[in-house]
Amino acid sequence: MAQNFFDRLRSYYIKVAEVLRGEADAASVFANTTDIGMSRELAYAEFLKQHAPSKCNVFLGGFLFDDDGAESKQLDIIITTDTAPRFNFHNKDGSGKSFSPVEGTLGVVSVKSTLNRVELFDALGGIASIPPTRALDGRVNVLLKIKNYDDWPVKIVYASKGIAPNTLLAYINEYYGTHPEIPLSRRPNFIHVAGSCLIVRVQDGMTLHDCGAGTAESITLGTYHLLTTDSDLQAVVWILNQLQQNASASTHILFSYGSLINKVNGLP
């Protein structure tokens, strides 16, 4: 019997995850990445470039800023829509850093070699510092509903290895238990430790499926849920799906960056 396509697609995504873990020849999946020992940031950025929609611009990060001049802390990878201005003068060869307006940013990634308590808290603090997006009033067709725009960009923490999954989940809950002022929209959507686990923040419409029983149960909005079965595969498909949704929705938003002209000229 011929192999089902989705079996082959599953194998493909598993191979992608192996590359991210450094356990396979990068050239077999990612173009222009023959050095298995390359940095994790470059490897993850290349994964996104090869698999996210072409509307996504992916580059090594720096920070996000808003119309008032507020800046985020350092972010490792930034994914923007293709209509957002780019500031890549110091990133000509792809190894430098850049920055981006939060409006028009589709995703960000904080990359860690080892995700322990210290590195986790550093990543969560960086994501919490992302300036808020503005309301879509007047910038999208009133008949079109774009859900969760306040939760843009999609926020990812990725690590090559980390502490035990349940311990990691406990530290996440500890951090937000002591920082309740951080809104859900400035907390990671996905925390992925390669070969170990995927931790997902529950958003509106998500359900937990028991594949064996074929049933689904509701899970509490805003809480973090731990996945350890096929976690690398789950991470790849969930993250790419969320980026695709954001990229698709961004085509209906009127992004305007004219205020930058006034601000750089010292005008209100």
C-alpha positions in Angstrom: 0.0 0.0 0.0 1.3 3.5 -0.9 2.3 5.7 2.0 -0.3 8.3 2.9 0.9 11.8 2.1 0.3 12.9 5.7 2.6 10.2 6.9 5.3 11.6 4.7 4.5 15.1 5.9 4.8 13.9 9.4 8.2 12.4 8.6 9.3 15.6 7.0 8.4 17.7 10.0 10.2 15.3 12.3 13.3 15.6 10.1 13.0 19.4 10.4 12.9 19.0 14.2 16.0 16.8 14.1 17.8 19.6 12.2 16.9 22.1 14.9 18.3 19.8 17.5 21.5 19.4 15.5 20.9 15.7 15.0 20.8 15.6 11.2 22.5 17.1 8.1 21.1 20.5 7.8 21.5 20.5 4.0 19.0 17.7 3.7 16.2 20.1 4.8 17.3 23.7 4.9 18.9 25.4 1.9 22.2 27.2 2.5 22.8 25.8 5.9 25.4 23.1 5.6 27.2 23.9 8.8 25.6 21.7 11.5 27.5 23.7 14.2 25.9 27.0 13.3 24.3 29.0 16.0 20.8 28.1 17.2 19.5 31.6 16.3 20.7 31.1 12.7 19.3 27.6 12.6 15.9 28.7 13.9 15.8 31.7 11.6 16.6 29.5 8.6 13.8 27.1 9.6 11.3 30.0 9.6 12.6 31.3 6.3 12.1 28.0 4.7 8.7 27.2 6.1 6.8 30.4 7.0 4.7 32.1 4.3 6.6 34.2 1.8 4.8 37.2 3.2 7.0 36.8 6.3 10.4 38.6 6.5 12.6 36.8 9.0 15.8 38.3 10.4 18.0 38.3 13.5 16.4 40.6 15.9 17.2 43.5 18.2 14.1 45.2 19.5 10.6 46.3 18.7 9.3 49.9 19.1 6.0 51.6 19.0 4.7 55.0 17.9 5.5 56.6 21.2 9.2 55.5 21.1 8.9 52.7 23.7 11.3 49.9 23.0 11.3 46.2 24.0 14.3 44.4 25.4 16.6 42.4 23.2 14.8 39.8 21.0 16.7 37.1 19.0 14.5 36.7 15.9 11.9 39.0 14.5 9.3 38.1 11.8 7.5 41.0 10.1 5.0 41.4 7.3 6.3 42.3 3.9 4.9 45.8 4.1 6.7 46.8 7.3 9.8 49.0 6.9 13.1 47.2 7.5 16.1 48.6 9.3 18.8 46.2 8.2 21.8 48.6 7.7 23.7 46.8 10.4 22.6 43.4 9.3 23.7 43.2 5.7 25.2 39.7 5.9 22.5 38.3 8.2 24.7 38.1 11.3 24.0 41.5 12.8 20.9 42.9 14.6 18.0 45.0 13.4 14.8 46.4 14.9 11.1 46.7 13.8 7.9 48.6 14.6 5.6 46.4 16.7 2.8 47.2 14.2 3.4 44.8 11.4 5.5 42.4 13.4 4.0 38.9 13.0 6.3 37.0 15.4 9.3 37.0 17.7 11.5 34.3 19.0 13.7 34.2 22.1 16.4 31.5 21.6 18.2 29.8 24.5 20.8 27.1 24.5 19.6 25.7 27.8 16.3 26.7 29.3 16.7 26.7 33.1 15.0 29.0 35.6 17.3 31.9 35.0 17.2 31.8 31.2 13.4 31.2 31.3 12.8 34.3 33.5 15.1 36.3 31.2 13.1 35.2 28.1 9.7 35.9 29.8 10.9 39.4 30.9 12.0 40.2 27.3 8.7 39.2 25.9 6.8 41.1 28.6 8.7 44.3 27.4 7.2 44.2 23.9 5.1 47.4 23.4 1.4 46.9 22.9 -0.2 47.0 19.5 -2.8 49.8 18.8 -6.5 49.1 18.4 -7.5 48.3 14.8 -10.2 50.9 14.7 -10.2 52.6 11.3 -7.5 50.3 10.0 -9.6 47.3 9.0 -12.9 46.7 7.3 -15.6 46.9 10.0 -17.2 43.7 8.6 -14.0 41.8 9.1 -13.2 40.3 12.5 -9.5 39.8 13.3 -9.3 38.0 16.6 -6.6 38.6 19.2 -4.7 41.4 17.4 -3.7 42.6 20.9 -1.8 39.3 21.2 0.4 40.0 18.2 3.1 39.2 17.5 3.2 35.4 18.1 5.7 35.0 20.9 8.0 31.9 20.9 10.7 30.7 23.3 12.9 28.0 21.8 15.7 26.1 23.5 18.0 23.2 22.4 17.7 21.7 25.8 16.2 22.4 29.2 15.1 21.3 32.6 12.4 18.7 33.2 9.1 19.7 31.6 7.0 19.7 34.7 9.7 21.8 36.5 9.7 24.2 33.6 5.9 24.5 33.7 6.1 25.1 37.5 8.6 27.9 37.0 6.4 29.6 34.3 3.5 29.6 36.8 5.8 30.9 39.5 7.0 33.8 37.3 3.5 34.9 36.4 2.3 34.3 40.0 4.8 37.0 41.1 4.2 39.2 38.0 0.4 39.2 37.6 0.5 42.7 36.1 1.9 41.2 32.8 -1.1 40.9 30.4 -1.7 37.6 28.7 -0.9 39.3 25.4 2.7 39.8 26.5 3.3 36.2 27.6 4.7 33.5 25.3 2.3 31.6 23.0 4.7 28.7 22.7 7.7 27.5 24.7 9.5 24.7 22.9 12.4 22.7 24.3 13.7 20.5 21.5 13.3 16.7 22.2 11.6 17.4 25.4 8.3 19.4 25.5 6.0 22.0 24.1 4.2 24.4 26.4 1.2 26.2 24.9 -0.7 29.2 26.3 -4.3 28.5 25.8 -6.1 30.9 23.5 -9.7 31.4 22.5 -11.0 28.4 20.5 -8.3 25.9 21.6 -9.3 22.5 22.9 -7.4 19.6 24.2 -7.8 16.4 22.2 -7.3 12.9 23.4 -6.2 11.2 20.2 -6.8 7.7 21.6 -10.4 8.4 22.7 -11.1 10.8 20.0 -12.6 13.3 22.5 -11.9 17.0 23.2 -12.2 18.9 26.4 -12.2 22.6 27.1 -9.1 24.1 28.8 -8.9 27.4 30.7 -8.1 30.5 28.7 -4.6 31.9 29.4 -3.2 28.9 31.2 -0.2 26.9 30.0 -0.6 23.4 28.9 2.2 20.9 28.7 2.7 18.6 25.7 5.3 15.9 25.7 4.0 13.4 23.1 5.4 14.3 19.7 6.4 17.7 21.1 8.8 18.7 18.4 6.2 17.8 15.7 3.5 19.7 17.6 5.8 22.7 18.0 6.6 22.9 14.3 3.0 22.6 13.1 1.5 24.9 15.8 4.0 27.7 15.3 3.9 27.6 11.5 0.1 27.6 11.7 0.0 30.6 13.9 2.4 32.6 11.7 0.3 31.7 8.7 -2.8 33.0 10.4 -1.2 36.2 11.3 0.3 36.7 7.9 -3.1 36.1 6.3 -4.9 38.5 8.6 -2.2 41.2 8.1 -3.2 41.6 4.4 -6.5 43.1 5.7 -4.9 45.7 8.0 -3.9 49.1 6.8 -0.5 49.5 8.3 0.9 53.1 8.1 4.3 54.2 9.2 4.0 57.9 8.3 4.3 58.9 11.9 7.9 57.9 11.8 8.6 60.9 9.5 7.3 63.3 12.1 8.9 61.6 15.0 12.4 61.5 13.5 12.0 65.2 12.7 11.1 66.0 16.3 7.4 66.7 15.6 4.6 65.4 17.8 
